[in-house]
Amino acid sequence: MIKRFLLVLFVFVTCIILPQCKKDNPSEPKPPSDSLVGTVKSADGSPIHPAFIFLNDSLLAETGSTGQFSVETLTGSQILLICSALGYADETAQISIQSGKQASVDFVLSADTTKGRVYGEFQDLVWFKNALLENPDLKDWDEKQMWQAVTGATMQSMTMGELPPRQVYIGDEHIRIADDFGQFWVEVQCGTYAFKGVCDGYKTDVQVLKVLPEQKHYIIFYLDPQ
C-alpha cells in the first residue's frame, strides 16, 4: 500500500509540479524574436536624433538621444531599410532576418543641403466621406488635384469657423502651420520622412513622403475628429 502511494506521488510530482516549476522559473532564457537593433551616426561619429528607419512606406523606428533604435518584430528573410534624418542624405541597407535571431545594422549618414518643396492641405475626414457620397470621382483624385480643387471638406476658417492651429511635424520638429485656407507649403531637406498632421480635437494623421531635389510634392492630411 505504501509503495503504491509513493508511486502515485512520484508520478504526480513528475507530470504536474515539475513542469509548472520549470514554466514559472524566471531565470530560464526566452527564445529571441525576429528583431533588429542598430545605431545612426554622422560621419564624425556623433549620434543622430531624431533619425527615422523605414521599410517601404512604413515607419519602423525612430532613434533615441544616443542614436540607437530597435524593432521588435520583422517579417521577410531579406528586407531593404531606408534611414533618413533632416540635414542628411538617405542611406539604405539590405538586411537578412533569420527566424528567432536578432539582426543589427549601423547607419552612417552624410550631410546634405538639397531641398524640395512640399505643398499640403488638411481635410476633415468625416466631411470628406460625406463629400465622396455626393461626388464619387473624388476617390480618383491625386494629391495635387486635391490641393488645387475644392472638396468642401478642407479645414478652413471660412467654412468651418474658428479652428485650432493645423500643424505639420517631422518627428518632434515643428515645420509649418496651415493658413486660414487649411493649406501650407514648406521647403524641406531632401529625404524620406513621416509627415504628421496635428490639430487639437482630431487624431493625428501620418503620411510618408520621399522629398526629391527641386521638385514639388503634395500631401493631404485626413484628420478624424476625436
Helices and strands as residue ranges (DSSP letters): H 2-12, I 13-17, H 18-24, E 35-42, E 52-55, E 58-62, E 68-71, E 78-84, E 91-96, E 102-109, E 115-124, H 125-134, G 136-140, H 143-148, H 157-160, E 167-170, E 173-177, E 183-189, E 191-198, E 205-211, E 216-223
